[in-house]
């Protein structure tokens, strides 16, 4: 979210409200609430921990408003009314967001330092090209991307063209890396040598389930290889 450093908080509140009304939740984890409808029995409510923001009477009232008269409702956290409504609606999107305050050359250093206390904030100046590298690092961290470099037997790692792994695609494993190269390679896979932070030893012989870290190097060994 791009904001003007001089009036960023006002802009942030307005944009957050507008997104919220359309079902987009910024920097919020999806509530772990289970609503299972049944044919009979009324509303049965359970919670895995002590609740401080809602009670069983309020849960029943909300369920009636949505014309749900028979269901098992279970809270696995200390959630509120809005969280229950979001769960019932079922169409909310939970999105990570970095708040980028541009034009920091127009405010004081103290104000910049105050903004940067929040890890979700990033202060930049497009005009003076300040803070761009920090913004790129924050984007990378928020997306939880992992760069994996490949290596041929007897050759150096190829640092020019990394494989980019994400949690939401094929996973942060050797299997995910192989599927990005070619799915048929998985049938021929025997094991892989891995160099990097994911291993206790460098290299380490690993299987497809090995979880990789950023900037690991892998060498894939096929079943027919010696």
Secondary structure, DSSP 8 states (H G I E B T S, - for coil): -EEETTSHHHHHHHHHHHHHHTTEEET-----EEEEE-SSS-EEEEESS--SS--HHHHHHHHHHTT--SEEEEESS---HHHHHHHHH---EEE---EEEE-GGGS-HHHHHHHTTSTTEEE-BTTTTBSHHHHHHHHHHHHT-EEEEEE-TTS-EEEEEEEEE-TTTT-SBHHHHHHHH-TTHHHHEEEEEEESTT-SSSSEEE-TT-B--TTEEEEEEETT--
